[in-house]
Amino acid sequence: MLGAQISPYLGSCFLLVLLATLHAVFVVGAHVADAPQLANNNNNNNDAGVVLVNKCCEKFEIHVNNTCQQVNETDYFEPMFTSYGGDQNRNVAQFKFVIGMPNCGSKQMWPVLDYLGSYDKLVLLDDGKLRHYTNAEDESDERRGVQSDYDEDMVEANKPRYYDYELGQYCLDKAISPEHKHSLFAHICLAKKESSWNDSNFLLRKILNPIFHGISLIILLVIAIIYFILPTLRDLVGNIVTTIAMCLMVSQAADLVCIFTDFTNHVSFIVADIILCFSLLAAFFWLNSFGYYIWKTFRSRNVFLRVTDGRKYCYYSAYAWGCTAIMAGMAVFAHFFLDADSYKKENMRGEQQTIGWLGICIFFAPIACTIIINIFFYVTTRKLINRRTVYGRIAHKLKANFIMFSLMLLVMSFAWLFLTMSWLALDGLLYAHIIVNAFQAPLLLYICVLRQRHVTFLLKKSCCYNEPPSASDWGDEMHYMNGGGANDY
């Protein structure tokens, strides 16, 4: 009975509850929809006049020994603002830290340390931008961008350069290290220079130069493979030519790294320069071993010497690699411990440090000495050859090796000379080095492979294995023993 009396009212109650629920949902939804807009309005009102500063570490952390570490409140980072005119300790009504690393995207992130006496200075402007000065030795002078200790004709050349980084393109923090107790540390996004495809300087340095290096690498690899694969060429001279080609390949690859200044870090240039100089020095020591071998062989009374002497190659390897390692160690030690910091800063490429002139001199002075010694080998061996009246097969082969050595010495010496002059930071010398370096590998291919008829003969014999054997083909050695080798080397 009671259920029958209540049932007519259940539908009405359910309808009222449903309407009340829908009304509450709409009201709450309206408030939720309005909440972000209100929050944004409040934030905009609160952020008006607030200077935003990008901080690398958390508010309660600073940069200690290259890591973010928590410190006491007394050691917190308190930014000091500077006006565009150079007035320091500018009063800012309110500032706010934005924690996190900068979003550099495709740009390179670069660490910068500002300490007393450093060449890098970090200035936080009163609008939140970070100004990075370079080539500034005196802090008070660099704020205004002028150094007063130089003559008038040197002021412009030594004027500090700077770049302003927007919010999000940097992060700044206080730094403490054993070497520098009070300093500033920043991560900045390096600004990319606009590259014009119509600029001949850009085309030659960034487009043609890498292409020339790539072609040189391929050609040198072909030379090394030919002298390593063909069994007849795997004698002492062939092994030396292969080693020289590999050393030049490494130097070309290291020089290729230095071309792309936008995709490197602090370490890459100095390491690339050391590898370049090391491999180039090794190539000239091996060329010196080549010249010594030919000179000593022509001076020997016994012409029938074994060319494929493994022990000789080991002796020459110990000489070439040992001298290279010793001189490279001395050069690296001199660069890091003996060269002055001011001279190191003068050798900058793409805003990155390279090896200094002291290290370059220690690397390249032995190369100059080997060139002089090789010239002596050339002159004395030439006199010995002119005295000979009778030549056998081995003498013809040694004479061909002497000619190959002489041409390699000429090409490599010219390439090294232009490489040395290109480091004088003159555009004309750099362009000349690029052109000479582009011709070095093709000329070596001609000298070591194309000009050597016995090498081309062996290549044809090895590659064209499907050709029917010729009835007049007596083989490589018989061919040259019967008069064909007099002019084929």
Helices and strands as residue ranges (DSSP letters): H 2-47, E 50-55, E 61-64, E 67-70, G 73-75, E 81-82, E 94-99, E 109-114, E 120-125, E 130-134, H 139-142, H 152-155, E 161-165, E 170-176, E 183-189, H 200-202, I 203-208, H 209-229, G 231-233, H 236-259, G 261-263, H 266-299, H 310-333, I 334-338, H 341-346, E 348-349, E 352-353, H 357-387, H 393-422, H 427-445, I 446-450, H 453-463, H 476-479, I 480-484
